[in-house]
Structures are given as structure tokens and as C-alpha cells.
Amino acid sequence: MERVIKGQLAALKSAAALSNVRDADIYATANLNLVPEGVKSPFIAVKDGPVTVRELTCNLIEKTGRSTVAVYVQLDKKEASIIGDDSASKKGVLEIAGDVEGVLRGNLLSVSGMQAAMLNGSTESETFLNADGTKILRKKINITYVWEE
């Protein structure tokens, strides 16, 4: 799963569609509810998920792993945080999540043995308080990868 997470980070950081998100604000995390100090809105966190293993013939192993990519924006004007503000050229959580899906859908991440990258849907947008009391809007995207080793 390490190669998958590294590949996701590289793909997201190099995506032209996500040029409004600083590279420093795209990171791997162990907990999607903990926001590191110093990140600026919008930001994107990548979290590993469960991996199943299946023994194949010829000493091959097929792994199926899931990761979650979470998109965060600071909750300012409620509507703008969700759908963006064209007059300020500011993307909302839905547009950024769509950009993330576009970058990762079908992207084999240059990982040797990778066979499939499939979107498995997303959660509804949700609000939570950051440790400093800032209101954050988050949308989580679930992605499944299949690879052989």
C-alpha cells in the first residue's frame, strides 16, 4: 500500500487541475480527523485503508487495497465553500473533489503490477471543528486499487 499512497501523492501534487492547492497541503495521514498545523485551505489528505490478499498461481499474489482521499476547505461563506465562488476564482469542496476524482480515476500511478484503479463513491460533505476552532468542510473519496506482486 505504501507504493499506492506515494503514487497518489505524486499524481495529486503534479495535477494541473489542483494548482490551487499547495504541494505542502497535500499529505498522507494516519487520521482524517486530525489536521496538521500549518496547512492552508484548501488541503487534501490521503489515508491508507484495508488490503486483502489472494494467492494466485505461479507464486503471484493479488492485492486489493482501498484508500480514502479527503478534500478540505475552510467554511467561510457556506455556499461558496460547497460550490465555489466564480467571482473570486475560488473552488468549493465539490469542484476540488471532482478534480481529485479526475486525477485518480483509472490512474495506475506508475506502480509496477497495478491492474486497476476504481472510484467507489464519496461521502456527503461534512463539517467539523479543527483543533483551533476553525470550521472545516470535508468530502471523502474512496478508491480501490488492484495489483499483483
ROLUM-611308 format. One line per 10 residues: number of its first residue (from 0); their letters; for each residue x, z, y of C-alpha. Coordinates in pm, 1 decimal, padded with zeros to 6 digits, m for minus. Layout:
BEGIN
NUM	A	X/Z/Y | ...
END
This chain:
BEGIN
0	MERVIKGQLA	00000.0/00000.0/00000.0 | 00298.6/00050.6/00226.8 | 00355.8/m00326.8/00246.4 | m00011.3/m00381.1/00333.3 | m00006.7/m00131.0/00620.2 | 00322.0/m00271.7/00755.6 | 00177.6/m00623.0/00733.4 | m00140.4/m00520.6/00914.3 | 00055.9/m00357.6/01194.4 | 00275.8/m00664.9/01236.2
10	ALKSAAALSN	m00026.0/m00901.1/01236.4 | m00218.9/m00693.0/01489.4 | 00077.3/m00646.0/01723.9 | 00155.7/m01018.0/01728.3 | m00204.7/m01138.4/01772.0 | m00272.9/m01319.4/02098.2 | m00637.7/m01206.7/02082.8 | m00519.1/m00844.7/02109.1 | m00284.3/m00893.9/02403.9 | m00486.9/m00636.3/02598.8
20	VRDADIYATA	m00370.2/m00365.4/02352.7 | m00011.4/m00244.2/02396.0 | 00207.9/m00255.4/02083.3 | 00265.4/00120.2/02123.1 | m00112.2/00167.7/02096.9 | m00134.3/00002.6/01753.4 | m00017.9/00252.2/01492.3 | m00055.1/00384.9/01136.8 | m00222.0/00722.6/01096.5 | m00299.4/00978.6/00828.4
30	NLNLVPEGVK	m00619.2/01087.0/01003.2 | m00850.4/00865.1/01208.4 | m00987.6/01171.0/01389.2 | m00651.1/01268.6/01538.6 | m00540.0/01068.9/01839.7 | m00168.6/01096.1/01918.5 | m00059.7/01196.5/02266.9 | 00045.6/00911.7/02490.1 | m00185.1/00639.0/02357.1 | m00383.6/00446.3/02614.8
40	SPFIAVKDGP	m00722.5/00284.9/02582.3 | m00787.1/00058.2/02406.7 | m00596.0/00152.4/02091.5 | m00603.5/00068.3/01721.3 | m00521.1/00288.2/01421.1 | m00457.9/00171.0/01064.9 | m00523.9/00408.8/00773.1 | m00446.4/00359.1/00406.9 | m00721.2/00405.9/00151.6 | m00762.7/00427.9/m00223.0
50	VTVRELTCNL	m00579.6/00191.7/m00457.7 | m00694.8/00103.0/m00808.8 | m00456.9/m00035.4/m01069.2 | m00531.4/m00274.7/m01355.3 | m00280.2/m00366.6/m01625.0 | m00261.6/m00741.6/m01686.9 | m00084.1/m00946.2/m01950.0 | 00283.3/m01041.3/m01914.0 | 00369.2/m00697.2/m01773.7 | 00182.3/m00762.6/m01447.7
60	IEKTGRSTVA	m00014.9/m00504.9/m01252.9 | m00306.1/m00595.5/m01026.0 | m00373.7/m00353.9/m00742.5 | m00683.4/m00340.2/m00528.2 | m00644.7/m00133.2/m00215.0 | m00863.3/m00058.7/00079.8 | m00758.8/00020.9/00432.8 | m00951.5/00114.4/00741.8 | m00869.2/m00017.8/01086.2 | m01025.5/00179.3/01369.9
70	VYVQLDKKEA	m01069.5/00044.9/01722.2 | m01093.6/00298.9/02003.2 | m01189.5/00264.3/02369.1 | m01234.0/00532.5/02630.9 | m01600.5/00590.8/02700.8 | m01636.5/00512.7/03070.3 | m01948.6/00319.7/03152.0 | m02141.5/00339.4/02826.3 | m02247.6/m00023.4/02816.5 | m01906.7/m00159.9/02922.0
80	SIIGDDSASK	m01732.6/00049.2/02655.8 | m01952.7/m00113.5/02393.5 | m01987.9/m00475.5/02507.0 | m01715.0/m00505.6/02769.8 | m01714.6/m00584.2/03139.3 | m01656.9/m00952.8/03214.3 | m01619.5/m00888.1/03587.6 | m01319.4/m00661.3/03517.4 | m01190.6/m00869.5/03221.8 | m01226.1/m00557.4/03008.2
90	KGVLEIAGDV	m01319.7/m00587.0/02640.3 | m01557.5/m00343.2/02475.5 | m01520.7/m00191.0/02131.5 | m01734.3/m00462.6/01968.3 | m01527.2/m00750.7/02105.0 | m01196.8/m00584.9/02013.0 | m01330.4/m00509.1/01663.4 | m01428.5/m00876.1/01632.8 | m01075.4/m00975.5/01736.8 | m00928.4/m00741.3/01472.0
100	EGVLRGNLLS	m01157.3/m00892.0/01207.3 | m01047.9/m01240.9/01311.6 | m00680.9/m01147.7/01279.0 | m00711.8/m00977.2/00939.0 | m00988.2/m01176.8/00762.1 | m00818.1/m01375.5/00486.8 | m00471.7/m01283.4/00621.5 | m00239.9/m01227.4/00324.5 | 00005.8/m01050.5/00558.2 | 00308.9/m01236.4/00418.0
110	VSGMQAAMLN	00307.4/m00985.1/00130.5 | 00453.3/m01122.2/m00191.9 | 00189.0/m01133.0/m00467.3 | m00103.6/m01090.3/m00225.4 | m00408.7/m01275.5/m00354.9 | m00698.2/m01178.0/m00130.6 | m00788.5/m01006.8/00196.1 | m01160.8/m00942.4/00234.7 | m01362.3/m00769.8/00505.0 | m01600.9/m00508.1/00365.6
120	GSTESETFLN	m01803.0/m00442.2/00677.3 | m01775.9/m00190.8/00955.2 | m01932.4/00130.0/01074.0 | m02156.5/00164.5/01372.3 | m01982.9/00260.0/01695.2 | m01947.4/00636.1/01724.0 | m01844.7/00875.9/01998.3 | m01617.5/01175.0/01960.5 | m01412.8/01403.2/02184.2 | m01036.6/01369.8/02188.9
130	ADGTKILRKK	m00828.7/01692.2/02183.7 | m00800.9/01675.0/02565.0 | m01179.6/01643.4/02602.9 | m01181.0/01267.6/02669.5 | m01483.9/01085.9/02527.8 | m01375.4/00809.2/02290.6 | m01583.5/00532.9/02132.4 | m01467.1/00425.1/01784.6 | m01557.9/00147.7/01540.5 | m01407.7/00137.5/01189.4
140	INITYVWEE	m01346.7/m00182.4/00991.8 | m01296.2/m00169.6/00613.8 | m01072.2/m00425.8/00446.0 | m00989.3/m00474.9/00076.2 | m00665.7/m00633.0/m00043.7 | m00579.5/m00754.2/m00394.0 | m00218.6/m00811.1/m00500.7 | m00003.6/m00835.4/m00812.1 | 00323.0/m00663.0/m00880.8
END
